[in-house]
Amino acid sequence: MTSQTPSVPARPRKVPRILVAGGGYVGLYTALRLQRRMGRENVALVVVDPRPYMTYQPFLPEAAAGSLEPRHVIAPLRKALPGATVLHGTISEIRHAERKAVIQPEQEDAYTVTYDHLVVALGAVVRTLPIPGLAEMGIGFKWVEEAQAVHTAVLEKMDIAASTWDEEKRKRLLTFVFVGGGFAGVEAVGEVEDMARAACRGYDSITPEDLRFVLIEAAPRILPELGEDMGVYATQQLRSRGIEVMLDTRLESCIDGNIKVSTGEEFESDTLVWTAGVRPNPVLTESDLPIDPANGKVRCLATMQVADENGEVVAGAW
């Protein structure tokens, strides 16, 4: 980004401007707490996010299953933060030494916003791998739009399967693959399988036994966050419901729906949901903030103050 990027006209500020980079759970609740603690008249809050709403990501499996309506999974930022300035766009560069951030709106020219304090709440982005066919076939599971896409895809494939006499095509349509055995993948496959099984009641030609759900996980167990015992228990529960759990298995290719895994097994599917982890937001590499080279995250102290490798606090960055 060049230094010629247009800036929002600089005007003398009576109160400090706090730029909250990211309108997700952390960004929204940070802004809410600042408003309540400091008062709207004592601080100018600016929240920047590509989406005009915050997503309750733990509710995405229920949205994919239709248990919750999409509108119940999001919180509009402008409604939740009256008095704050909400900018709809992506932060493409942070020049903290100058107290400036470059905002890139969709289909518009970039511009620069100045600030006094910066809250880094950008969150993570989906970690994808260069697996042949993944970019064309995979459905992510980080946003409410993707949860809706999964919901629609499963029911659509069931409708098509109920209208075909081609057994191979039918088998392919009714095979649903989920990659990633963390919280998102396990909850998603469990909720969607339950939805599809219940939906079978509406078809006279599809039974729950016709459905095939496959969960692929590269690690030796699922749900590593919960410990080994809970991971084993969860695997047993999924398998007892007829869900295939492939452990120590990597997705190697999914070109045109031909699923190939590292064990050598191959099968056909028209639906693949990718939930295999996240990585730090790449905009951090376009900033002058101290980054931990081991994980690509911003360095910070227990006080949430950004600090360099020597523990020296970076003023105005949180």
Secondary structure as GFF3:
##gff-version 3
##sequence-region A 1 318
A	DSSP	beta_strand	17	21	.	.	.	ID=ss1
A	DSSP	alpha_helix	25	38	.	.	.	ID=ss2
A	DSSP	three_ten_helix	40	42	.	.	.	ID=ss3
A	DSSP	beta_strand	44	49	.	.	.	ID=ss4
A	DSSP	beta_strand	53	55	.	.	.	ID=ss5
A	DSSP	three_ten_helix	57	59	.	.	.	ID=ss6
A	DSSP	alpha_helix	60	65	.	.	.	ID=ss7
A	DSSP	three_ten_helix	70	72	.	.	.	ID=ss8
A	DSSP	beta_strand	74	76	.	.	.	ID=ss9
A	DSSP	alpha_helix	77	80	.	.	.	ID=ss10
A	DSSP	beta_strand	85	88	.	.	.	ID=ss11
A	DSSP	beta_strand	90	95	.	.	.	ID=ss12
A	DSSP	three_ten_helix	96	98	.	.	.	ID=ss13
A	DSSP	beta_strand	100	104	.	.	.	ID=ss14
A	DSSP	beta_strand	111	114	.	.	.	ID=ss15
A	DSSP	beta_strand	117	120	.	.	.	ID=ss16
A	DSSP	beta_strand	124	126	.	.	.	ID=ss17
A	DSSP	alpha_helix	134	137	.	.	.	ID=ss18
A	DSSP	beta_strand	138	139	.	.	.	ID=ss19
A	DSSP	alpha_helix	144	161	.	.	.	ID=ss20
A	DSSP	alpha_helix	167	173	.	.	.	ID=ss21
A	DSSP	beta_strand	175	179	.	.	.	ID=ss22
A	DSSP	alpha_helix	183	199	.	.	.	ID=ss23
A	DSSP	three_ten_helix	200	202	.	.	.	ID=ss24
A	DSSP	three_ten_helix	208	210	.	.	.	ID=ss25
A	DSSP	beta_strand	212	216	.	.	.	ID=ss26
A	DSSP	three_ten_helix	224	226	.	.	.	ID=ss27
A	DSSP	alpha_helix	228	240	.	.	.	ID=ss28
A	DSSP	beta_strand	244	246	.	.	.	ID=ss29
A	DSSP	beta_strand	251	253	.	.	.	ID=ss30
A	DSSP	three_ten_helix	255	257	.	.	.	ID=ss31
A	DSSP	beta_strand	258	261	.	.	.	ID=ss32
A	DSSP	beta_strand	266	268	.	.	.	ID=ss33
A	DSSP	beta_strand	271	274	.	.	.	ID=ss34
A	DSSP	beta_strand	278	280	.	.	.	ID=ss35
A	DSSP	three_ten_helix	282	286	.	.	.	ID=ss36
###
